[in-house]
Amino acid sequence: MKMLRPSVLAAVGIVALAASPAFAQTKWNLPAAYPPDNPHTVNLLAFAKDVGEATGGKLQITVHAAASLFKAPEIKRAVQTGQAQVGEVLISLHENEDPMFGLDVVPFVATSYPEALKLWKASKPAVEKKLAAQGLMLLFAVPWGPQGIYAKKDINTLEDMKGLKWRAYNVGTSRIAELVGAQPVTIQAAELPQALATGVVNAFMTSGSTGYDSKAWETMTHFYDTQAWIPKNLTFVNKAAFDALDKPTQDAILKSAATAETRGWKLAEEKAAWYLDQLKANKMKVIPPSPALKDGLKKIGDQLTADWTKRAGADGEAVIAAYKKM
């Protein structure tokens, strides 16, 4: 048997390596702010799996849950600057950049999933345009559950909210605190359990799922199901990173993203009632707001809608008009 020279063996090895899937594999990081069992993260993990399978392992996306790679407010900037290739954020965190990012947290504009979907369809082109100007490309949007008030006392009117240490996480929740005379304290979801345990906050407004994730029943006694708004998480990709991929891989991402959006909306609606059941099972009072509280919150909603429309200008007026026609 004729032996190959070492140089020939080396060349054969290089060719074999180049032909192997591992050599051609691209790895992306996807930072996320919520725990692994949160529906948003579950959906992201399924999205990453779908992309891996659709590309035959050519593109591998690793989901970093629970703000383990970047904290929630840092994720968008990390994707813009290429520190991560793809990421998911609660888009209203960035309302200070553009009012359009905060439309879905204006109270009582959209309070059901069908309304929230219409609002998203009306605002999506404007959001995509803003993201594109920042070097980002939208992949998909997934809603949270309707927002309610967590507290450790009876809240029957807006007056009962005065003086509360109110968890704020975006412009809207800070503004609500100001309007009712509460003290806004900025706390992101990953930091909420510690903030509750140490008494940094004693009331907040969020979904059933975040209340479940943070074990709100350990410190809170009431959940008022106000269904004030249905916020969304957006998943987007660094456009330069996306453009660097070949066409089949790009198509696989877009197809998997469309699947993730459909699955995410369905999962959110299915799980919303389940989370409220879990709050009840842990001895929390899950109750509708009193007529007086509902009326007071509606007035706050009218004020915040007017504030938002003024900030958003003609673009905002056009989106609201399109939404109302749907």
Secondary structure, 3 states (H helix, E strand, C coil): CCCCCHHHHHHHHHHHHHHCHHHHCEEEEEECCCCCCCHHHHHHHHHHHHHHHHCCCCEEEEEECCCCCCCHHHHHHHHHCCCCCEEEEEHHHHCCCCHHHHHHHCCCCCCCHHHHHHHHHHHHHHHHHHHHHCCEEEEEEEECCCCEEEECCCCCCHHHHCCCEEEECCHHHHHHHHHHCCEEEECCHHHHHHHHHCCCCCEEEECHHHHHHCCHHHCCCEEECCCCCCCEEEEEEEHHHHHCCCHHHHHHHHHHHHHHHHHHHHHHHHHHHHHHHHHHHCCCEEECCCHHHHHHHHHHHHHHHHHHHHHHHHHHHHHHHHHHHC
